[in-house]
Amino acid sequence: MDPALRIVTRIPITELWDESGTVTGGVVREELTEEDVQQLLRRGPVQFVEIQMSERPHWIPLDERFAFWKERLRPILTQWGPDNRIYTDEFPVYVASEWAIEGVAVPVVVAVRYD
């Protein structure tokens, strides 16, 4: 399959890809809080990847990271509850994790959107 056409068919995801194919790496920290993401941004550039069911992973350009964080991710970032449920009456929400990706020198924050 052409990697540029590959879509998310299962959540949670176990691998990431871009238009050139699967990238090597994995989760290093799950369920990031608002403070966790802010700390990463204070240290330097962060690569955000937005994941939605039936869509291709959206790699946010580095120069758009602050706009993505402030306008889209931060307002609806949440975490899983103790019984692996999201407790909210308002959707969509994001759950974020930090990934280490081979060849990517900055932290990667994968934001999975639940509608």
C-alpha positions as a printed Julia matrix, in Angstrom:
115×3 Matrix{Float64}:
   0.0    0.0    0.0
   1.16   3.51  -0.78
   2.18   5.0    2.62
   0.78   8.38   1.57
  -2.69   6.79   1.4
  -2.5    4.69   4.6
  -5.06   5.64   7.24
  -5.54   4.88  10.93
  -7.72   1.79  11.29
  -7.13   0.97  14.95
  -6.59   2.93  18.14
  -4.4    2.74  20.13
  -1.79   2.9   17.42
   1.32   0.78  17.75
   3.34   2.44  14.99
   3.6    5.75  13.19
   4.07   6.48   9.53
   4.35   9.38   7.15
   4.16   9.7    3.37
   7.45   7.83   2.97
   6.52   4.84   5.15
   6.64   3.48   8.69
   8.96   5.27  11.1
  10.99   3.41  13.72
  10.22   4.28  17.33
   7.67   3.97  20.08
   6.04   5.39  23.17
   8.35   6.62  25.93
   5.69   8.29  28.1
   1.92   7.83  28.03
  -0.89  10.15  29.0
   0.84  13.5   28.97
  -0.73  16.26  31.01
  -0.92  19.91  30.06
   2.11  20.59  32.25
   4.08  17.76  30.59
   3.53  19.25  27.13
   4.34  22.75  28.33
   7.64  21.51  29.77
   8.55  19.88  26.47
   7.76  23.1   24.6
   9.88  25.14  27.03
  12.88  22.92  26.29
  12.69  23.43  22.51
  10.87  22.31  19.37
   8.26  19.56  19.62
   6.93  17.55  16.7
   3.16  17.07  17.07
   1.36  14.28  15.22
  -2.44  14.32  15.2
  -4.12  10.93  14.96
  -7.78  10.46  14.02
  -9.59   7.27  13.11
  -9.94   6.78   9.34
  -7.47   9.6    8.6
  -3.77   9.73   7.79
  -1.47  10.83  10.63
  -1.13  14.6   10.4
   2.44  15.7   11.11
   2.15  19.31  12.27
   4.91  21.51  10.76
   7.34  22.64  13.47
   6.6   26.29  12.77
   2.91  25.63  13.55
   3.52  23.79  16.84
   2.49  26.64  19.14
  -0.72  27.34  17.22
  -1.61  23.62  17.26
  -0.89  23.42  20.99
  -2.77  26.58  21.98
  -5.74  26.38  19.62
  -6.42  22.68  19.18
  -4.69  20.38  21.65
  -4.52  22.27  24.94
  -8.22  23.18  25.23
  -9.38  19.55  24.98
  -6.42  17.52  26.3
  -7.48  14.83  28.78
  -6.23  11.58  30.3
  -7.72   8.14  30.74
  -9.47   7.39  34.03
  -8.4    4.58  36.37
 -10.71   2.11  34.62
  -9.46   3.02  31.11
 -12.4    5.3   30.36
 -12.51   8.96  29.44
 -14.93  10.79  31.7
 -16.46  13.7   29.87
 -19.73  14.69  28.29
 -17.97  16.86  25.74
 -16.2   15.47  22.72
 -13.87  15.68  20.88
 -10.95  15.2   23.26
  -7.27  14.4   22.81
  -5.08  11.97  24.72
  -1.37  12.62  24.17
   1.77  10.51  24.52
   5.46  11.16  23.95
   7.26   9.05  21.36
  10.92   8.68  20.44
  11.34   8.36  16.69
  14.58   7.33  15.01
  15.92  10.19  12.93
  13.75  12.82  14.61
  15.89  14.96  16.9
  13.02  16.56  18.81
  10.4   15.04  21.13
   7.35  13.72  19.29
   3.93  14.22  20.88
   1.24  11.99  19.41
  -2.22  13.47  20.02
  -5.01  10.94  19.47
  -8.36  12.59  18.88
 -11.52  10.87  20.13
 -14.79  12.17  18.67
